[in-house]
Amino acid sequence: MSHASERAYADLRLEILKGVHPAGTRLREEQLAETLGLSRTPVREALRRLESDGLVTVTPNRGAEVVRLGVEDFEEIFDVRSVLESHVARRAAERNDVDVAPLRALCEAMEFQLSALNEDGYDEITRLNMEFHRAIHRAGGHRLIPDLLSRVIEVPLVRRTFDQYTSAELERSFIQHRELVEAIAVGDGDWAEAVMRSHLRAARAALMRVVTEPET
């Protein structure tokens, strides 16, 4: 892929993940090319790559559209997360060689953001939470699972979940983060797996509150 295509892919992917292009948005090659200051060819290549990432759908004679996710899609995402992330948490604990200092630092950073929560705070908590979970994925020592999980844990989903949390629910989520770190620190795989499952059940419940609401 050319440098121009890489740039188009990176820019468009970030915009989709940040919600600049919400679900259902039509992505027109000509308009995107003009905005990015590129020709249509690298934009077309970037859209094909975004389609393989599961972020857009490309239909002949209709162009590209940001993927819409329904209730069944979200249920499937959390089913996958529950199985894989719980397994990874157990593996991370059972390895007995994970440096938990960076995980504790991420916990502290999220708790600090919660103490002065505003719109920017939500954005930073989202970023830190993604970083925390990815660090857990890497700590499991797997080669393929981190990449698999990155395909189903994207920023709009995480942000949408946090938007539904009350302050008390956020605090509970961060307590679970701390518990998970301690379970890994002491090498207790059962504890780590149980905490991760509980953590994801709470996230699923928060998200389902909004995706199952009837439109008004």
N, C-alpha and C positions, 0 to 999 in steps of 0.2 A: 504494500500500500504506500502511495506517495506521501510526501510530507504534507501536502495540501489536504489529502484525504484523511490523514491522521489528525490534522488540526480540526477539520470539519467534524470528524467523529467525536473527538474530545469535547469540543465546544457544544455540540448538539446534545451529547449524552449528559453533560453537566447541566444544561438548561432543562432537560427533561427531568432529571433527578431533583432539581431545585424547584420544579413546579412551574417554570416559566412557560412551558407548553403543557397544559393540563391534559388529562386523559380525554381522548376523543378529538384532540386538535389535529386539523389537517396540516401537514407539513409540505409546503409547495417548494419544489426544487428551485424554481426561478427566484422566488422571494428569499429563500434561505441563502442562495448563492450571492444575491445582492447584499444581504445583511452581513454575511461573512466576508465579502470582498473576494469571492472565489468564483471559478467557473462551475457549471452545473455537474461536470463529471466527478470531481471529488465529493460533491454533496451527494450525488447518487450512490457512490461507493460507500459513503458513510451511512446512508440510510439502510443499505443492504446489511451492513455490519450491525447496526442497531436492531434490525429485524432479527438477526441471529441471536442477539442478546435478549430478545423477548420484550424490547421496549417499544417497538413500532410494528405495525403491520403494513405491508406493501401490496397493494392490489393493482393488477394491470388496468390501465386506463383510468384509474382513480387516484393513484399516488399513495403517499404514506400517511399514516395516522397513528398518533400516540395510542398505545394499547389501553383499552378499557378493561378493568378487572371487576368481576362480579363477586357475589358472596361465595360461590363455589370455588372461585380462584383463590380467594383469601383463605378459605378453609384448607385448601390443598397446600398453600404456602406454609401455614402453621403446622399442618401434619408433617410436612417435610422437615421443618425446623425442629419440631419436637423430637423426631427420631434422630436426626443427625446432630443437632446441638447438644442434646442430652448425652449422646454417645461420646462426642468430643469432650464434653466437660468431664465425664468419667475418665477418659483416656488421659486428659491433662493432669488430673489428680493422681492417677496411678503411675505416671511416669516418674514422679518424685524428684524431678530436676528442673521444674519450671521456676523461673525467676518471677516472683509475684510482685516485686516492687513497682514495675510499670503499671500493673493492674491496680494496685492500691493508689497510685498517683492519678489514674484515670477516675477512680471512684471519688477521690477528693475533689478533682476538678468538676465533676458533675454535681456534687453536693454544693460546691461554691456557687455554681450557676443557679441552682435551685434557690439559694438564699436571696437572690435578687432577680427573680424570674420576670422576664418581659419577652417581647417578640424576639429580640436578639438572643436572649437566654435560651429559648426553645431551639433556635438554630444551632447554638453551640452544644446544647445537651444532645441534640440529634447527632451531631458530628462525633462527639465524645462517646456516645453510646455505640455508634457503629464501630469506632476504633476499639472499644472495649470488647465487643463481641468478636471482631476479627482477630484480636489478640488471643482470645480463648480458642478460636478455631485453629490458629497457628500452633498454640501450645499443645494441642492434641497430637501433634507430630505426623499428621496425615499429609499426603502430597496432593490429593485430588479434592478432598472434602471442602477445604477453604474456598476453592474456586466454585464448586457446586453451590455452596451456601451464598456466595456473593451474587449469584444469579437470582436468588429469591429474596434476598434481604436488601432492598434498595431504599434509598433515602425517603422518597415520598411515602412509602409504607410506614417507615419508622416515625416520620414526622406526623403522619395522620394518626398513628397510635398515641403519640405523646399529646397531641391536641385534645384527645378524649380523656386524658388522665386528670384527676383532681390533684391538688397539691399532696394530699394524703397518699394517693396512689403512687405518685412519683416518689415520695419518701419511701414507701414500701418497696418499690422497684429497686431503689438504691440500696436499701437494706439487704435485699436479695443479692445484689452485686457483691456486697461485702461478704455475705455468707458464702457465696460461690468462691471468692478469692481465698477465704479461710479454709474451705474444704480442699481446694487445690494445694494450699500451703501445707496442710497436715497429711495430704495423700489419701483422703477419704473419698474413694470413687462413688460409693453409694450416696453419700451426702451431696456431692457435686451434681450427680445426675438428678437427684430428687429436687434440688434447688432450681436447676435449670428448667425442669419440667413445670414446676410451679410458676416460675418467672414467665414462661411462655404462655401458660394458661391465662395469666392475668393480662398479658399483652393481647392475646386473642380476644378475650372478653371485652377489653376496651375498644378494640377496633370494630368488633361486631356490633357494638352499640350504635355506631354511625352507619355502617354499610347495610344494616338491616332496617334502618329507619325509613318509613314510607316518605316519598317525595311529596312536598306540599306545593 
